[in-house]
Amino acid sequence: MLEIRGAAPGLIDDPLLLDVSGAPPDTSLTWRARIRDDEGFVWRAEGTAPDALRWTPAKASAGVTAALRSLRPVELDIRVEDPDGAASNRTLTRTFVADGVKVRRWSQGATGKLYLPADGTGATLVVAGEDDGTALAAALLASRGVRVLAVAKGDPQEILAALPATSGGERLVETVPVPPGVPARTPADPAGWDALLADLGARPRRVAR
């Protein structure tokens, strides 16, 4: 009998770090995942391993990125199957906002949101734009120690110049990558996300149980 084992809770960009007991060696397994977003759209993923899942929306009318701007924890339904039809299911809770992170509206010369980490040690990042993908990335970066200002309206360069200095420095980016684990039509780049975390002095993603 198959049984999914491994880490469960964590931020949504953390690797799933799951494996299976009860499968003979070298068995070809199929992994599936499912999330329902804030607008009721279902996103499904399939792959040969937990770190190889590729997301697609069940309906073409869904957005480019799953509508999860509420930043509420999501239930991730995981299923693994073998060629003979044996299967195992597990539901994991994944989060966008770590304990102590605050999200505040920003109106000082611009319109946007400020994502404040509980104990920021990295850079201050100013992001031009405030779409769904940017909001999710900003929340996850703040959860890893980076202060992020997502500017919806205003001049990001002027805002950057007016911000007080931090030990990690301040910088402006036009876009941030889709974080791993976030359902989106464009596959995430885990290596690129990890490189961004390292460049900003952020806490890295979990790499082992």
Backbone torsions as a table, in degrees:
resi	resn	phi	psi	omega
1	MET	NA	133.4	179.9
2	LEU	-76.1	146.3	175.3
3	GLU	-145.7	125.2	177.1
4	ILE	-77.8	130.9	179.0
5	ARG	-128.3	155.3	173.0
6	GLY	130.6	-169.9	-175.0
7	ALA	-65.6	145.8	-179.4
8	ALA	-119.5	-70.1	-175.1
9	PRO	-72.3	165.0	177.3
10	GLY	147.3	175.5	173.7
11	LEU	-68.1	152.8	-173.5
12	ILE	-67.0	-21.5	179.0
13	ASP	-84.3	-7.7	175.8
14	ASP	-66.8	141.6	174.7
15	PRO	-58.4	149.1	-178.4
16	LEU	-69.2	-34.4	176.5
17	LEU	51.4	49.4	179.2
18	LEU	-108.4	151.8	169.0
19	ASP	-142.1	-177.0	-173.1
20	VAL	-130.6	135.5	169.3
21	SER	-104.4	156.5	177.4
22	GLY	91.7	1.2	178.5
23	ALA	-105.3	134.0	176.7
24	PRO	-59.3	154.1	179.0
25	PRO	-55.6	142.9	176.4
26	ASP	66.1	17.8	175.6
27	THR	-69.7	136.1	177.5
28	SER	-81.9	109.3	-177.1
29	LEU	-104.6	150.6	174.1
30	THR	-116.2	124.3	178.5
31	TRP	-102.1	138.7	177.2
32	ARG	-131.7	150.9	176.9
33	ALA	-139.9	157.0	-177.9
34	ARG	-148.1	134.5	175.0
35	ILE	-135.5	142.0	171.2
36	ARG	-108.0	126.8	-175.7
37	ASP	-88.3	-177.3	-174.2
38	ASP	-64.3	-24.1	-179.5
39	GLU	-95.2	6.6	177.4
40	GLY	88.5	-0.2	178.3
41	PHE	-75.8	137.7	176.9
42	VAL	-95.6	132.5	175.0
43	TRP	-114.3	134.7	-179.5
44	ARG	-122.6	149.7	178.6
45	ALA	-135.6	151.9	178.8
46	GLU	-145.4	146.7	177.9
47	GLY	-173.1	174.8	-179.0
48	THR	-87.8	-6.4	179.6
49	ALA	-156.4	159.5	179.9
50	PRO	-57.9	-30.7	-179.3
51	ASP	-90.6	9.0	179.8
52	ALA	-119.5	18.5	-178.8
53	LEU	-72.2	136.8	178.4
54	ARG	-122.1	125.5	-172.1
55	TRP	-90.3	143.6	170.0
56	THR	-143.9	144.9	176.4
57	PRO	-77.7	148.2	179.0
58	ALA	-70.8	-25.1	179.5
59	LYS	-123.1	142.4	-178.6
60	ALA	-66.3	-20.8	-177.3
61	SER	-79.2	-5.0	176.8
62	ALA	-67.2	160.9	-177.0
63	GLY	-75.7	-175.9	177.7
64	VAL	-68.6	-35.5	178.1
65	THR	-125.7	148.1	178.1
66	ALA	-55.5	138.2	-178.6
67	ALA	-78.7	91.8	-176.7
68	LEU	-129.9	29.2	-175.1
69	ARG	-65.7	-18.2	175.3
70	SER	-61.5	-20.9	-179.0
71	LEU	63.3	18.7	174.8
72	ARG	-72.6	151.5	173.9
73	PRO	-57.3	148.2	-179.2
74	VAL	-118.1	150.9	174.9
75	GLU	-93.3	120.1	180.0
76	LEU	-104.9	111.9	179.2
77	ASP	-88.0	121.5	-178.5
78	ILE	-112.9	139.1	176.5
79	ARG	-140.0	139.7	174.3
80	VAL	-126.6	139.7	-176.9
81	GLU	-132.5	147.5	172.3
82	ASP	-105.3	170.5	-175.5
83	PRO	-62.2	-21.0	-178.5
84	ASP	-88.6	-0.8	177.8
85	GLY	99.5	-6.7	175.6
86	ALA	-66.7	145.6	-175.4
87	ALA	-150.4	161.9	174.5
88	SER	-142.4	143.3	-179.0
89	ASN	-122.8	151.1	175.9
90	ARG	-155.1	142.9	176.9
91	THR	-112.6	126.2	-178.5
92	LEU	-114.9	144.9	173.2
93	THR	-99.2	124.8	179.9
94	ARG	-121.0	144.9	-173.7
95	THR	-121.3	161.2	176.1
96	PHE	-108.9	-24.2	-171.8
97	VAL	-122.3	117.9	178.0
98	ALA	-75.5	162.6	178.4
99	ASP	-56.5	134.1	176.2
100	GLY	91.1	-12.8	179.0
101	VAL	-73.0	136.8	179.0
102	LYS	-118.4	142.7	176.2
103	VAL	-117.9	121.3	-175.9
104	ARG	-126.2	143.4	172.8
105	ARG	-70.8	142.3	-178.3
106	TRP	-115.8	129.9	-179.1
107	SER	-139.7	21.5	-179.8
108	GLN	-93.0	85.5	-179.4
109	GLY	83.2	0.6	-179.5
110	ALA	-163.6	168.6	174.2
111	THR	-113.6	131.0	179.6
112	GLY	175.8	-160.0	179.2
113	LYS	-133.9	141.7	177.6
114	LEU	-108.1	126.4	-179.5
115	TYR	-107.2	113.1	-172.9
116	LEU	-108.0	119.7	176.9
117	PRO	-71.4	158.7	179.2
118	ALA	-66.9	-36.3	-177.9
119	ASP	-145.6	67.1	-174.3
120	GLY	-61.4	132.5	177.4
121	THR	-126.4	-8.7	-176.0
122	GLY	-100.0	-155.5	-176.5
123	ALA	-78.5	170.5	167.0
124	THR	-101.9	124.0	-176.1
125	LEU	-111.0	126.8	174.0
126	VAL	-105.6	123.4	-176.0
127	VAL	-113.1	129.4	177.4
128	ALA	-83.8	107.2	-179.5
129	GLY	123.6	156.2	-178.6
130	GLU	-146.9	44.7	178.0
131	ASP	-79.2	-178.5	-176.6
132	ASP	-58.7	-45.4	-178.0
133	GLY	-64.3	-39.6	179.0
134	THR	-65.2	-41.1	180.0
135	ALA	-61.8	-41.9	179.9
136	LEU	-67.7	-43.2	178.8
137	ALA	-63.4	-41.1	-179.5
138	ALA	-62.9	-42.6	179.1
139	ALA	-63.5	-40.7	-179.7
140	LEU	-70.3	-38.6	177.0
141	LEU	-63.8	-42.1	176.8
142	ALA	-63.3	-35.3	177.8
143	SER	-65.9	-18.6	179.8
144	ARG	-107.5	12.7	170.1
145	GLY	103.9	6.1	-177.9
146	VAL	-105.0	129.9	174.2
147	ARG	-80.0	127.8	-175.0
148	VAL	-127.1	132.0	172.1
149	LEU	-114.7	113.5	177.9
150	ALA	-96.1	113.7	-173.1
151	VAL	-95.1	115.1	177.3
152	ALA	-87.2	-34.1	-178.7
153	LYS	-148.1	128.6	-178.4
154	GLY	132.4	177.7	-178.6
155	ASP	-95.8	104.9	-178.3
156	PRO	-57.3	-34.1	-179.5
157	GLN	-64.1	-43.5	179.0
158	GLU	-64.4	-40.2	179.9
159	ILE	-65.3	-42.4	179.6
160	LEU	-59.0	-42.9	-178.5
161	ALA	-66.4	-27.9	-176.3
162	ALA	-88.3	-11.4	-177.5
163	LEU	-72.5	142.9	174.7
164	PRO	-66.4	146.9	-177.3
165	ALA	-67.8	147.1	174.4
166	THR	-124.6	163.9	-176.5
167	SER	-63.4	-28.2	-178.8
168	GLY	-89.6	-2.6	-179.1
169	GLY	88.7	171.2	178.5
170	GLU	-124.9	145.3	178.3
171	ARG	-153.5	159.4	-178.6
172	LEU	-117.2	135.4	173.4
173	VAL	-131.1	147.8	179.2
174	GLU	-77.4	-37.6	-179.3
175	THR	-143.2	158.1	171.6
176	VAL	-119.4	148.3	-178.2
177	PRO	-70.6	157.3	173.4
178	VAL	-66.9	124.8	-178.8
179	PRO	-67.7	148.5	174.5
180	PRO	-56.6	144.1	178.0
181	GLY	90.3	-17.2	179.5
182	VAL	-84.0	123.9	178.3
183	PRO	-63.0	124.7	-179.2
184	ALA	-156.3	156.0	179.8
185	ARG	-69.5	-32.3	176.7
186	THR	-91.6	123.6	-179.1
187	PRO	-57.6	141.5	177.9
188	ALA	-69.9	160.6	177.7
189	ASP	-117.8	88.1	-176.8
190	PRO	-55.6	-40.0	-179.5
191	ALA	-64.9	-39.9	178.3
192	GLY	-66.7	-38.1	177.1
193	TRP	-64.8	-44.0	178.9
194	ASP	-63.0	-37.5	178.0
195	ALA	-65.5	-38.4	177.3
196	LEU	-64.7	-43.9	178.4
197	LEU	-58.6	-44.4	-179.6
198	ALA	-65.6	-40.6	-178.7
199	ASP	-65.3	-33.0	-178.7
200	LEU	-89.3	-0.4	-177.8
201	GLY	71.4	25.4	-178.1
202	ALA	-83.2	161.4	174.7
203	ARG	-68.0	133.3	-176.7
204	PRO	-72.7	164.7	175.1
205	ARG	-71.0	160.0	177.2
206	ARG	-66.5	138.4	-178.8
207	VAL	-122.7	-7.5	-179.9
208	ALA	-153.3	157.6	178.8
209	ARG	-71.2	NA	NA
